[in-house]
Amino acid sequence: THDVHHSVDDAPYGGGPGMVMKAPVWGAALDETCTPETLLVVPTPAGSLFTQDTARRWSSEEHLVFACGRYEGIDQRVIDDAARQMRVAEVSIGDYVLPGGESATVVMIEAVLRLVPGVLGNPASHQQDSFSPGAERLLEGPSYTRPPSWRGLDVPDVLLSGDHARIAAWRREVSLQRTRERRPDLLD
């Protein structure tokens, strides 16, 4: 910052509670960081909803920059100015408000990174996840590993059968059931 108090925020014009992050501070930071090829992501509860499809699109981006506001957010002029120089996406991770964009950014980064080739050890790891293109918009079913019995709870017999067709049918049925119970909106 360039003022004597090194302040990064100030009271909002028009009154109201909270503080707004100042345009000169953010403008200088973005000028140093961004290029015309940058996709600037601004986490905000007023943004479009971040989804698995969003993560998939962003996984092929060469330069993502996240601008995390605090409290009442970033002066709108920063976003408007950035949109004259690069692509800008104002994005929400859900219908709730956080004190800042940092935790929302961590959620988005993790969702995007696991889709970048070479990040996961097995490239097929994300292909059957909930919301994956081949998953028919179904939630993924439960996962099990060794031992086959633990505290009186057993792995379903079908998973131990070695019959890949039966296993696939079971997984699909369990996914349908889980989706009906937890997210029926996905089946509409």
Backbone as a printed PyTorch tensor [residue, N CA C, xyz], in Angstrom:
tensor([[[  0.8440,  -1.1880,   0.0000],
         [  0.0000,   0.0000,   0.0000],
         [  0.8750,   1.2330,   0.0000]],

        [[  0.2700,   2.3470,  -0.3300],
         [  1.0520,   3.5730,  -0.4570],
         [  0.6170,   4.6640,   0.5060]],

        [[ -0.3990,   4.4150,   1.3390],
         [ -0.7860,   5.4500,   2.3000],
         [  0.0200,   5.2910,   3.5840]],

        [[ -0.0410,   6.2860,   4.4210],
         [  0.7800,   6.3180,   5.6230],
         [  0.4310,   5.1900,   6.5990]],

        [[ -0.8130,   4.7280,   6.5720],
         [ -1.2370,   3.6760,   7.4970],
         [ -1.1510,   2.2730,   6.8870]],

        [[ -0.7510,   2.1900,   5.6300],
         [ -0.6560,   0.9040,   4.9230],
         [ -1.9800,   0.1320,   4.9680]],

        [[ -3.0730,   0.8410,   4.7720],
         [ -4.3910,   0.2090,   4.8420],
         [ -4.7490,  -0.4580,   3.5210]],

        [[ -5.4340,  -1.5790,   3.6250],
         [ -5.8620,  -2.3240,   2.4440],
         [ -7.3710,  -2.2580,   2.2510]],

        [[ -8.0860,  -1.7140,   3.2510],
         [ -9.5350,  -1.6270,   3.1320],
         [-10.0370,  -0.3090,   3.7040]],

        [[-11.3160,  -0.0300,   3.4330],
         [-11.9280,   1.2110,   3.8980],
         [-13.4360,   1.0050,   3.9700]],

        [[-14.1230,   1.9600,   4.5870],
         [-15.5820,   1.9000,   4.7130],
         [-16.2300,   1.9950,   3.3310]],

        [[-17.3700,   1.3360,   3.1430],
         [-18.0280,   1.3630,   1.8330],
         [-18.7000,   2.7030,   1.5480]],

        [[-18.6180,   3.1470,   0.3050],
         [-19.4000,   4.3060,  -0.1180],
         [-20.8710,   3.9630,   0.0190]],

        [[-21.6690,   4.9350,   0.4300],
         [-23.0960,   4.7120,   0.6110],
         [-23.4360,   4.1940,   1.9950]],

        [[-22.4140,   3.9710,   2.8230],
         [-22.6350,   3.5000,   4.1820],
         [-22.7920,   1.9970,   4.2600]],

        [[-23.0510,   1.5420,   5.4460],
         [-23.2310,   0.1150,   5.6800],
         [-22.0970,  -0.4530,   6.5070]],

        [[-22.3200,  -1.6550,   7.0130],
         [-21.3130,  -2.2820,   7.8660],
         [-20.1590,  -2.8550,   7.0540]],

        [[-19.1020,  -3.1730,   7.7490],
         [-17.9890,  -3.8760,   7.1210],
         [-17.0370,  -2.9660,   6.3790]],

        [[-16.0300,  -3.5920,   5.8390],
         [-14.9810,  -2.8870,   5.1090],
         [-14.8490,  -3.5060,   3.7230]],

        [[-14.4340,  -2.6610,   2.7680],
         [-14.2490,  -3.0850,   1.3800],
         [-12.7670,  -2.9690,   1.0480]],

        [[-12.2170,  -3.9770,   0.3920],
         [-10.8070,  -3.9320,   0.0090],
         [-10.6130,  -2.9050,  -1.1010]],

        [[ -9.5580,  -2.1080,  -0.9770],
         [ -9.3390,  -0.9430,  -1.8350],
         [ -8.8480,  -1.3010,  -3.2420]],

        [[ -9.3500,  -0.5340,  -4.2090],
         [ -9.0050,  -0.7520,  -5.6190],
         [ -7.5150,  -0.5670,  -5.9090]],

        [[ -6.8660,   0.5020,  -5.4200],
         [ -5.4460,   0.6650,  -5.7750],
         [ -4.5640,  -0.5020,  -5.3250]],

        [[ -4.8710,  -1.0700,  -4.1760],
         [ -4.0800,  -2.1910,  -3.6520],
         [ -4.2400,  -3.4110,  -4.5550]],

        [[ -5.4950,  -3.7580,  -4.8550],
         [ -5.7560,  -4.9180,  -5.7020],
         [ -5.3180,  -4.6810,  -7.1350]],

        [[ -5.5300,  -3.4820,  -7.6380],
         [ -5.1290,  -3.1830,  -9.0130],
         [ -3.6400,  -3.3980,  -9.2220]],

        [[ -2.8420,  -2.9020,  -8.2830],
         [ -1.3840,  -3.0620,  -8.3930],
         [ -0.9900,  -4.5390,  -8.3320]],

        [[ -1.6240,  -5.2880,  -7.4350],
         [ -1.3020,  -6.7140,  -7.3030],
         [ -1.6520,  -7.4810,  -8.5770]],

        [[ -2.8170,  -7.2030,  -9.1470],
         [ -3.2240,  -7.9070, -10.3630],
         [ -2.3860,  -7.4880, -11.5600]],

        [[ -1.9920,  -6.2170, -11.6130],
         [ -1.1200,  -5.7620, -12.7010],
         [  0.1960,  -6.5380, -12.7110]],

        [[  0.6980,  -6.8670, -11.5360],
         [  1.9620,  -7.5960, -11.4140],
         [  1.8080,  -9.0870, -11.6940]],

        [[  0.6210,  -9.6200, -11.5050],
         [  0.4050, -11.0640, -11.5230],
         [ -0.2290, -11.5920, -12.7970]],

        [[ -1.1070, -10.8170, -13.3910],
         [ -1.9590, -11.3170, -14.4730],
         [ -1.4510, -10.9380, -15.8570]],

        [[ -1.8990, -11.7210, -16.8400],
         [ -1.6360, -11.4550, -18.2510],
         [ -2.9820, -11.4950, -18.9720]],

        [[ -3.0260, -11.1380, -20.2520],
         [ -4.2950, -11.2450, -20.9810],
         [ -4.8280, -12.6830, -21.0470]],

        [[ -3.9650, -13.6830, -20.8580],
         [ -4.3970, -15.0820, -20.8970],
         [ -4.9280, -15.5800, -19.5550]],

        [[ -4.7830, -14.7890, -18.5120],
         [ -5.2040, -15.1840, -17.1720],
         [ -6.7160, -15.3500, -17.0950]],

        [[ -7.1450, -16.3490, -16.3310],
         [ -8.5310, -16.4200, -15.8850],
         [ -8.5140, -15.9950, -14.4260]],

        [[ -9.0770, -14.8320, -14.1420],
         [ -9.1520, -14.3160, -12.7770],
         [-10.4310, -14.8410, -12.1420]],

        [[-10.2820, -15.5500, -11.0370],
         [-11.4180, -16.1180, -10.3180],
         [-11.6220, -15.3180,  -9.0360]],

        [[-12.8370, -14.8140,  -8.8560],
         [-13.1730, -14.0340,  -7.6730],
         [-14.2420, -14.7990,  -6.8900]],

        [[-13.8710, -15.4270,  -5.7700],
         [-14.8710, -16.1150,  -4.9600],
         [-15.8160, -15.0950,  -4.3200]],

        [[-17.1170, -15.2880,  -4.5040],
         [-18.1200, -14.3910,  -3.9450],
         [-19.4470, -15.1230,  -3.8400]],

        [[-20.2110, -14.9040,  -2.7630],
         [-21.5170, -15.5470,  -2.6780],
         [-22.4660, -15.0700,  -3.7790]],

        [[-22.1450, -13.9580,  -4.4320],
         [-22.9760, -13.4230,  -5.5150],
         [-22.5770, -13.9800,  -6.8820]],

        [[-21.6550, -14.9330,  -6.9180],
         [-21.1740, -15.4700,  -8.1890],
         [-21.9880, -16.6430,  -8.6930]],

        [[-21.6450, -17.0940,  -9.8970],
         [-22.2730, -18.2970, -10.4430],
         [-21.7390, -19.5090,  -9.6790]],

        [[-22.5080, -20.5770,  -9.6490],
         [-22.1690, -21.7390,  -8.8350],
         [-21.0080, -22.5340,  -9.4370]],

        [[-19.9960, -22.7950,  -8.6270],
         [-18.8720, -23.6440,  -9.0110],
         [-19.3460, -25.0920,  -8.9830]],

        [[-19.0990, -25.8220, -10.0650],
         [-19.5170, -27.2220, -10.1740],
         [-18.3510, -28.0700, -10.6670]],

        [[-18.5740, -29.3650, -10.7440],
         [-17.5620, -30.2630, -11.2960],
         [-17.2700, -29.9080, -12.7510]],

        [[-18.2990, -29.4750, -13.4830],
         [-18.0790, -29.0420, -14.8710],
         [-17.1550, -27.8300, -14.9270]],

        [[-17.3280, -26.9080, -13.9690],
         [-16.4300, -25.7500, -13.8940],
         [-14.9980, -26.2220, -13.6490]],

        [[-14.8340, -27.1220, -12.6940],
         [-13.4990, -27.6540, -12.3840],
         [-12.8810, -28.2990, -13.6120]],

        [[-13.6810, -29.0350, -14.3670],
         [-13.1730, -29.7090, -15.5680],
         [-12.6870, -28.6730, -16.5860]],

        [[-13.4830, -27.6320, -16.8070],
         [-13.0650, -26.5870, -17.7640],
         [-11.7860, -25.9040, -17.2970]],

        [[-11.7260, -25.5660, -16.0320],
         [-10.5630, -24.8510, -15.5110],
         [ -9.3120, -25.7130, -15.4710]],

        [[ -9.4590, -27.0290, -15.4690],
         [ -8.2830, -27.9050, -15.3770],
         [ -7.3740, -27.7810, -16.5960]],

        [[ -7.8680, -27.2100, -17.6720],
         [ -7.0250, -27.0180, -18.8620],
         [ -6.5290, -25.5790, -18.9940]],

        [[ -6.8490, -24.7410, -18.0270],
         [ -6.3760, -23.3510, -18.0590],
         [ -4.8730, -23.2990, -17.7790]],

        [[ -4.1920, -22.4100, -18.4690],
         [ -2.7480, -22.2410, -18.2690],
         [ -2.4230, -21.3420, -17.0760]],

        [[ -3.3070, -20.3570, -16.7720],
         [ -2.9820, -19.3920, -15.7250],
         [ -4.2490, -18.9660, -14.9950]],

        [[ -4.4770, -19.5670, -13.8380],
         [ -5.5890, -19.1930, -12.9660],
         [ -5.0540, -18.3230, -11.8440]],

        [[ -5.7470, -17.2370, -11.5530],
         [ -5.4140, -16.3840, -10.4140],
         [ -6.6870, -16.2240,  -9.5960]],

        [[ -6.5880, -16.4460,  -8.2970],
         [ -7.7310, -16.2960,  -7.4000],
         [ -7.5690, -15.0100,  -6.6040]],

        [[ -8.5860, -14.1600,  -6.6170],
         [ -8.5840, -12.8970,  -5.8800],
         [ -9.5560, -13.0360,  -4.7140]],

        [[ -9.0180, -13.2680,  -3.5280],
         [ -9.8480, -13.5340,  -2.3510],
         [-10.1000, -12.2630,  -1.5590]],

        [[-11.3440, -11.8510,  -1.5160],
         [-11.7150, -10.6920,  -0.7140],
         [-11.9270, -11.0760,   0.7390]],

        [[-12.1470, -10.0710,   1.5610],
         [-12.4760, -10.2620,   2.9740],
         [-13.7060,  -9.4250,   3.2830]],

        [[-14.4860,  -9.8670,   4.2560],
         [-15.6350,  -9.1340,   4.7760],
         [-16.6030,  -8.7240,   3.6710]],

        [[-16.6600,  -7.4500,   3.3010],
         [-17.6070,  -6.9970,   2.2710],
         [-17.0690,  -7.1650,   0.8560]],

        [[-15.8670,  -7.7000,   0.7180],
         [-15.3460,  -8.0050,  -0.6050],
         [-14.3630,  -6.9860,  -1.1430]],

        [[-14.1730,  -7.0440,  -2.4540],
         [-13.2210,  -6.1990,  -3.1760],
         [-14.0020,  -5.1260,  -3.9130]],

        [[-13.4740,  -3.9180,  -3.9450],
         [-14.0860,  -2.8190,  -4.6980],
         [-14.4350,  -3.3140,  -6.1050]],

        [[-15.6850,  -3.1550,  -6.5040],
         [-16.1690,  -3.6670,  -7.7890],
         [-15.3490,  -3.1570,  -8.9640]],

        [[-14.7680,  -1.9770,  -8.8330],
         [-13.9740,  -1.4230,  -9.9350],
         [-12.7650,  -2.2880, -10.2660]],

        [[-12.2470,  -3.0130,  -9.2860],
         [-11.1220,  -3.9230,  -9.5400],
         [-11.5580,  -5.0140, -10.5160]],

        [[-12.7210,  -5.5840, -10.2690],
         [-13.2410,  -6.6560, -11.1190],
         [-13.5830,  -6.1090, -12.5040]],

        [[-14.2110,  -4.9280, -12.5340],
         [-14.5680,  -4.3150, -13.8190],
         [-13.3270,  -3.9760, -14.6390]],

        [[-12.2950,  -3.4600, -13.9810],
         [-11.0510,  -3.1340, -14.6790],
         [-10.3680,  -4.4040, -15.1830]],

        [[-10.3390,  -5.4300, -14.3430],
         [ -9.7130,  -6.6960, -14.7500],
         [-10.4260,  -7.2780, -15.9640]],

        [[-11.7570,  -7.1540, -16.0090],
         [-12.5330,  -7.7100, -17.1230],
         [-12.2140,  -7.0210, -18.4470]],

        [[-11.6220,  -5.8400, -18.3950],
         [-11.1880,  -5.1630, -19.6270],
         [ -9.8670,  -5.7320, -20.1320]],

        [[ -9.1730,  -6.4900, -19.2780],
         [ -7.8370,  -6.9750, -19.6180],
         [ -7.7190,  -8.4950, -19.7150]],

        [[ -8.6680,  -9.2070, -19.1150],
         [ -8.5960, -10.6700, -19.0490],
         [ -9.9900, -11.2170, -18.7980]],

        [[-10.0970, -12.5340, -18.8120],
         [-11.3680, -13.1680, -18.4610],
         [-11.5090, -13.1770, -16.9410]],

        [[-12.7260, -12.9170, -16.4700],
         [-13.0030, -12.8900, -15.0360],
         [-14.2060, -13.7840, -14.7560]],

        [[-14.1020, -14.6080, -13.7230],
         [-15.2170, -15.4530, -13.2880],
         [-15.4930, -15.1690, -11.8140]],

        [[-16.6690, -14.6280, -11.5330],
         [-17.1050, -14.4660, -10.1460],
         [-17.8810, -15.7290,  -9.7950]],

        [[-17.4040, -16.4580,  -8.7750],
         [-17.8870, -17.8140,  -8.5250],
         [-18.2050, -18.0170,  -7.0470]],

        [[-19.2850, -18.7610,  -6.7920],
         [-19.7010, -19.1310,  -5.4440],
         [-19.5770, -20.6420,  -5.2800]],

        [[-19.2350, -21.0920,  -4.0750],
         [-19.2070, -22.5390,  -3.8300],
         [-20.4780, -23.0130,  -3.1330]],

        [[-21.4300, -22.1360,  -2.8920],
         [-22.6900, -22.5550,  -2.2720],
         [-23.4740, -21.3830,  -1.7410]],

        [[-24.6390, -21.6850,  -1.2390],
         [-25.5540, -20.6590,  -0.7510],
         [-25.3030, -20.3410,   0.7170]],

        [[-24.1430, -19.8070,   0.9900],
         [-23.7740, -19.3600,   2.3250],
         [-22.6630, -18.3310,   2.1800]],

        [[-22.3550, -17.6340,   3.2760],
         [-21.3690, -16.5570,   3.2370],
         [-20.2130, -16.8960,   4.1700]],

        [[-19.0000, -16.6960,   3.6850],
         [-17.7820, -16.9030,   4.4640],
         [-17.1520, -15.5410,   4.7400]],

        [[-16.3060, -15.4230,   5.7560],
         [-15.6690, -14.1300,   6.0100],
         [-14.6280, -13.7390,   4.9630]],

        [[-14.1830, -14.6900,   4.1720],
         [-13.2080, -14.4050,   3.1200],
         [-13.2550, -15.4840,   2.0630]],

        [[-12.5470, -15.2640,   0.9730],
         [-12.5750, -16.2010,  -0.1370],
         [-11.5300, -17.2950,  -0.0880]],

        [[-10.6840, -17.2940,   0.9410],
         [ -9.5740, -18.2440,   0.9720],
         [-10.0270, -19.7010,   1.0520]],

        [[-10.9510, -20.0070,   1.9480],
         [-11.3770, -21.4070,   2.0700],
         [-12.1420, -21.8610,   0.8320]],

        [[-12.9260, -20.9750,   0.2270],
         [-13.6010, -21.3100,  -1.0330],
         [-12.5660, -21.5910,  -2.1200]],

        [[-11.4970, -20.8280,  -2.1270],
         [-10.4400, -21.0140,  -3.1160],
         [ -9.7570, -22.3700,  -2.9490]],

        [[ -9.5130, -22.7760,  -1.7140],
         [ -8.9070, -24.0900,  -1.4780],
         [ -9.8110, -25.1850,  -2.0360]],

        [[-11.1200, -25.0770,  -1.8200],
         [-12.0720, -26.0560,  -2.3590],
         [-11.9480, -26.1170,  -3.8790]],

        [[-11.9590, -24.9590,  -4.5260],
         [-11.8940, -24.9280,  -5.9890],
         [-10.5620, -25.4630,  -6.5090]],

        [[ -9.4690, -25.0820,  -5.8710],
         [ -8.1490, -25.5500,  -6.3120],
         [ -8.0630, -27.0730,  -6.2210]],

        [[ -8.5330, -27.6380,  -5.1110],
         [ -8.4790, -29.0990,  -4.9800],
         [ -9.3320, -29.7860,  -6.0390]],

        [[-10.5130, -29.2410,  -6.3160],
         [-11.3860, -29.8390,  -7.3360],
         [-10.7470, -29.7690,  -8.7180]],

        [[-10.0780, -28.6580,  -9.0090],
         [ -9.4360, -28.4820, -10.3220],
         [ -8.1790, -29.3380, -10.4280]],

        [[ -7.3260, -29.2880,  -9.4200],
         [ -6.0330, -29.9800,  -9.4920],
         [ -6.1630, -31.4720,  -9.7310]],

        [[ -7.1520, -32.1100,  -9.1120],
         [ -7.2580, -33.5660,  -9.2870],
         [ -7.6310, -33.9450, -10.7060]],

        [[ -8.0490, -32.9650, -11.5240],
         [ -8.3850, -33.2270, -12.9240],
         [ -7.2440, -32.8960, -13.8790]],

        [[ -6.1900, -32.2860, -13.3650],
         [ -5.0320, -31.9460, -14.1950],
         [ -4.2200, -33.2210, -14.4280]],

        [[ -3.9300, -33.5510, -15.6840],
         [ -3.1570, -34.7690, -15.9660],
         [ -1.8370, -34.7900, -15.1900]],

        [[ -1.5580, -35.9430, -14.5790],
         [ -0.3150, -36.1190, -13.8390],
         [ -0.4190, -35.8380, -12.3540]],

        [[ -1.5190, -35.2300, -11.9010],
         [ -1.6450, -34.9180, -10.4760],
         [ -2.0090, -36.1660,  -9.6770]],

        [[ -2.9900, -36.9190, -10.1440],
         [ -3.3530, -38.1700,  -9.4740],
         [ -2.4680, -39.2960,  -9.9900]],

        [[ -2.1220, -40.2210,  -9.1310],
         [ -1.2760, -41.3370,  -9.5310],
         [ -1.9070, -42.1940, -10.6150]],

        [[ -3.2150, -42.3860, -10.5470],
         [ -3.9300, -43.1900, -11.5320],
         [ -4.9160, -42.2740, -12.2540]],

        [[ -4.7150, -42.0290, -13.5430],
         [ -5.5910, -41.1010, -14.2710],
         [ -7.0610, -41.5110, -14.2580]],

        [[ -7.3500, -42.7940, -14.0370],
         [ -8.7410, -43.2510, -14.0070],
         [ -9.4210, -42.9470, -12.6710]],

        [[ -8.6550, -42.4660, -11.6980],
         [ -9.1960, -42.2570, -10.3540],
         [-10.4170, -41.3480, -10.3280]],

        [[-10.4620, -40.3390, -11.1550],
         [-11.5750, -39.3860, -11.0980],
         [-12.6830, -39.6920, -12.0990]],

        [[-12.5270, -40.7310, -12.9040],
         [-13.4940, -40.9740, -13.9760],
         [-14.8180, -41.5490, -13.4990]],

        [[-14.8650, -42.1460, -12.3320],
         [-16.1220, -42.6840, -11.8070],
         [-16.6050, -41.9260, -10.5800]],

        [[-16.0230, -40.7730, -10.3100],
         [-16.4430, -39.9590,  -9.1750],
         [-17.8640, -39.4520,  -9.3570]],

        [[-18.4590, -39.0170,  -8.2520],
         [-19.7220, -38.2960,  -8.3450],
         [-19.5210, -37.1200,  -9.2860]],

        [[-20.5070, -36.8680, -10.1270],
         [-20.5230, -35.7350, -11.0570],
         [-19.5600, -35.8770, -12.2300]],

        [[-18.9130, -37.0300, -12.3880],
         [-18.0480, -37.2410, -13.5490],
         [-18.9110, -37.4490, -14.7860]],

        [[-18.3760, -37.1290, -15.9770],
         [-19.1820, -37.2560, -17.1960],
         [-19.7720, -38.6460, -17.3950]],

        [[-19.0350, -39.6950, -17.0780],
         [-19.5400, -41.0480, -17.2620],
         [-20.3830, -41.5440, -16.1030]],

        [[-20.6260, -40.7160, -15.1110],
         [-21.3310, -41.1570, -13.9070],
         [-22.8330, -40.9190, -13.9760]],

        [[-23.3700, -40.5390, -15.1140],
         [-24.8030, -40.3070, -15.2940],
         [-25.3720, -39.3480, -14.2580]],

        [[-24.5880, -38.4210, -13.7610],
         [-25.0170, -37.4750, -12.7350],
         [-25.4790, -38.1910, -11.4670]],

        [[-24.8560, -39.3150, -11.1660],
         [-25.1550, -40.0560,  -9.9490],
         [-24.0530, -39.8300,  -8.9290]],

        [[-24.4260, -39.8760,  -7.6560],
         [-23.4170, -39.8320,  -6.6070],
         [-22.6740, -41.1590,  -6.5820]],

        [[-21.4050, -41.0900,  -6.2890],
         [-20.6040, -42.3100,  -6.1970],
         [-21.0430, -43.1140,  -4.9760]],

        [[-21.0120, -44.4170,  -5.0960],
         [-21.3750, -45.2930,  -3.9890],
         [-20.2470, -45.4350,  -2.9810]],

        [[-20.4630, -46.2560,  -1.9460],
         [-19.4540, -46.4230,  -0.9010],
         [-18.2370, -47.2030,  -1.3970]],

        [[-17.1300, -47.0220,  -0.6930],
         [-15.8820, -47.7310,  -0.9950],
         [-15.4990, -48.5970,   0.1990]],

        [[-14.8560, -49.7090,  -0.0860],
         [-14.4180, -50.6350,   0.9580],
         [-13.0030, -51.1050,   0.6410]],

        [[-12.2600, -51.5050,   1.6780],
         [-10.9480, -52.1190,   1.4980],
         [-10.7420, -53.1580,   2.6030]],

        [[ -9.5840, -53.7550,   2.6610],
         [ -9.2850, -54.7930,   3.6390],
         [ -9.2940, -54.2250,   5.0600]],

        [[ -9.6730, -55.0190,   6.0110],
         [-10.0600, -56.4250,   5.9830],
         [-11.5150, -56.5860,   5.5250]],

        [[-11.8990, -57.8010,   5.1300],
         [-13.2620, -58.0160,   4.6360],
         [-14.3320, -57.8920,   5.7270]],

        [[-13.9310, -58.0450,   6.9910],
         [-14.8550, -57.8780,   8.1100],
         [-14.1770, -57.0130,   9.1630]],

        [[-14.9110, -56.0480,   9.6820],
         [-14.3480, -55.1490,  10.6940],
         [-15.4610, -54.7290,  11.6450]],

        [[-15.2650, -54.9990,  12.9320],
         [-16.2230, -54.6590,  13.9870],
         [-17.6410, -55.1260,  13.6630]],

        [[-17.7240, -56.3000,  13.0990],
         [-19.0170, -56.8880,  12.7750],
         [-19.6440, -56.3670,  11.4970]],

        [[-18.9360, -55.5550,  10.7610],
         [-19.4290, -55.0090,   9.4930],
         [-18.6420, -55.6460,   8.3590]],

        [[-19.3770, -56.2180,   7.3950],
         [-18.7390, -56.9470,   6.2980],
         [-18.8050, -56.1690,   4.9900]],

        [[-17.7930, -56.3840,   4.1700],
         [-17.8100, -55.8730,   2.8000],
         [-18.9120, -56.6340,   2.0610]],

        [[-19.7400, -55.9660,   1.2540],
         [-20.7740, -56.6880,   0.5030],
         [-20.1660, -57.8320,  -0.3100]],

        [[-20.8150, -58.9880,  -0.2480],
         [-20.3160, -60.2000,  -0.9130],
         [-20.0270, -59.9850,  -2.3930]],

        [[-20.8730, -59.2130,  -3.0630],
         [-20.6960, -59.0150,  -4.5040],
         [-19.3190, -58.4330,  -4.8170]],

        [[-18.7860, -57.5830,  -3.9340],
         [-17.4800, -56.9680,  -4.1880],
         [-16.3360, -57.9650,  -4.0380]],

        [[-16.5920, -59.0520,  -3.3390],
         [-15.5780, -60.0910,  -3.1550],
         [-15.7170, -61.2090,  -4.1830]],

        [[-16.7550, -61.1400,  -5.0220],
         [-17.0800, -62.2360,  -5.9390],
         [-16.1410, -62.3560,  -7.1340]],

        [[-15.5270, -61.2510,  -7.5460],
         [-14.6950, -61.2790,  -8.7490],
         [-15.5000, -61.1970, -10.0340]],

        [[-16.8240, -61.1430,  -9.9420],
         [-17.7080, -61.0570, -11.1070],
         [-17.8790, -59.5800, -11.4690]],

        [[-17.1090, -59.1290, -12.4490],
         [-17.0690, -57.7010, -12.7760],
         [-18.4060, -57.1510, -13.2500]],

        [[-19.1900, -57.9550, -13.9550],
         [-20.5120, -57.4980, -14.4130],
         [-21.4420, -57.2940, -13.2170]],

        [[-21.4400, -58.2380, -12.2790],
         [-22.2760, -58.0920, -11.0730],
         [-21.8140, -56.9130, -10.2310]],

        [[-20.5060, -56.7270, -10.1280],
         [-19.9680, -55.6020,  -9.3510],
         [-20.4090, -54.2840,  -9.9720]],

        [[-20.3080, -54.1690, -11.2930],
         [-20.7210, -52.9350, -11.9810],
         [-22.2090, -52.6750, -11.7750]],

        [[-23.0330, -53.7200, -11.8770],
         [-24.4800, -53.5620, -11.6730],
         [-24.7770, -53.1390, -10.2330]],

        [[-24.0940, -53.7440,  -9.2600],
         [-24.2780, -53.3810,  -7.8560],
         [-23.8830, -51.9240,  -7.6130]],

        [[-22.7430, -51.5380,  -8.1570],
         [-22.2890, -50.1540,  -7.9670],
         [-23.2900, -49.1590,  -8.5460]],

        [[-23.8320, -49.4660,  -9.7190],
         [-24.8070, -48.5630, -10.3310],
         [-26.0650, -48.4780,  -9.4700]],

        [[-26.5460, -49.6140,  -8.9830],
         [-27.7590, -49.6260,  -8.1560],
         [-27.5490, -48.8510,  -6.8580]],

        [[-26.4070, -49.0470,  -6.2180],
         [-26.1050, -48.3300,  -4.9770],
         [-25.9830, -46.8290,  -5.2520]],

        [[-25.3910, -46.4690,  -6.3780],
         [-25.2900, -45.0550,  -6.7490],
         [-26.6680, -44.4470,  -6.9650]],

        [[-27.5410, -45.1740,  -7.6570],
         [-28.9170, -44.6950,  -7.8600],
         [-29.6320, -44.5050,  -6.5280]],

        [[-29.5130, -45.4930,  -5.6530],
         [-30.1670, -45.4200,  -4.3430],
         [-29.6380, -44.2350,  -3.5340]],

        [[-28.3340, -44.0780,  -3.5040],
         [-27.7270, -42.9780,  -2.7500],
         [-28.1720, -41.6300,  -3.3230]],

        [[-28.2250, -41.5270,  -4.6310],
         [-28.6370, -40.2760,  -5.2710],
         [-30.1040, -39.9800,  -4.9560]],

        [[-30.9750, -40.9940,  -5.0150],
         [-32.3970, -40.8020,  -4.6710],
         [-32.5510, -40.2890,  -3.2440]],

        [[-31.7640, -40.8400,  -2.3270],
         [-31.8720, -40.4760,  -0.9120],
         [-31.2690, -39.1080,  -0.6010]],

        [[-30.1160, -38.8170,  -1.1860],
         [-29.3620, -37.6270,  -0.7800],
         [-29.4780, -36.4410,  -1.7240]],

        [[-29.6170, -36.6980,  -3.0180],
         [-29.6590, -35.6140,  -4.0150],
         [-30.6590, -35.9330,  -5.1210]],

        [[-31.9530, -36.0570,  -4.7960],
         [-32.9330, -36.3910,  -5.8310],
         [-32.9830, -35.3610,  -6.9590]],

        [[-32.5440, -34.1460,  -6.6860],
         [-32.5260, -33.1030,  -7.7290],
         [-31.6480, -33.4990,  -8.9140]],

        [[-30.6680, -34.3640,  -8.6970],
         [-29.7860, -34.7840,  -9.7860],
         [-30.4770, -35.7320, -10.7590]],

        [[-31.5780, -36.3260, -10.3310],
         [-32.2880, -37.2890, -11.1740],
         [-33.3810, -36.6400, -12.0180]],

        [[-33.6730, -35.3720, -11.7650],
         [-34.7300, -34.6720, -12.5210],
         [-34.3460, -34.4460, -13.9530]]])
